[in-house]
Amino acid sequence: MHGYKEPSFQERTAAAARARNSALEKLQARPPLSQDEIDRRVAAQAAKDAAAQAKRAAAVLAREAAAEAKAERGREAARLVEPAATDPVLTESERKAARDARYAARKHRKG
């Protein structure tokens, strides 16, 4: 049994040239695309691009709306906390509202 023989540089370049020529022949043997097929592919890509752009725009609007809602909750929590800090006598419901506002403010700060 013979061992493995490493191919020489000439053999490797010849094999690469054969593979390149074979791929080129396959490419040249393919029929050219018709104008209708080209137009169909361009239209499909344009529709795909438009859908992707619409999806990105919707995501941006959703992020902005979420950020605005989050900011509004933080402002509301701050308004609830401020009066509670200045009033020394609070009812049970007012203490609960102030505590909830503090929790909401902390959650808003943490993100």
Residue pairs with C-beta under 8 A, 6 or more apart in sequence:
7 15
70 108
73 104
73 108
74 104
74 105
74 108
74 109
76 101
76 104
77 101
77 102
77 104
77 105
77 108
78 101
78 105
80 97
80 98
80 100
80 101
81 98
81 101
81 102
81 105
84 90
84 94
84 95
84 97
84 98
84 101
85 98
87 94
90 98
